């Protein structure tokens, strides 16, 4: 599977249930999100604008615009966030058919876009982002077209490690 096909498969409306666990404090929290995921072509204006702002010279392959509305256990105020994720041209490993590449992601208001790497191996997408504050690795895979799983590990520069697991169901 190519990264563009994987991203196309991710588009749609999703309901996500999440458990987050802080490994050092042994505290867990549950949450849920409504996700609206739009597939964008490589020549979409938003994709081009993000690549320009990140000073990316590698060709974009496509884009995903992800709007997330989330609630976390113990917090009654929903949080909304929109992210744009753009995979850049990739290389296929001749040894094992892995697809490796770079990506750029829109950041929080007032921050520079984030850059990272991705790996698509046996239909499992692994995304890694490293900043001064944290290193994050996220894995996504489909059980079937309407059910996907997502795991993540984030290690903050303070040493705090946070693990998460999401199950996501496609809506209508």
Buried (B, 14 or more C-beta within 10 A) or exposed (E): BBBBEBBEBBBBEBEBEBBBBBEEEEEEBEBBBBBBBBBBEBEBEBBBEBBEEBEBEBEBBBBBBBBBBBBBEEEEEEEEEEBBBBBBEBEEEEEEEBBBBBBBBBBEEEEEBBBBBBBBBEEBBBBBBBBEEBBBBBBBBBEEEEEBBBBBBBBEEEEEBBBBEBBBEBEE
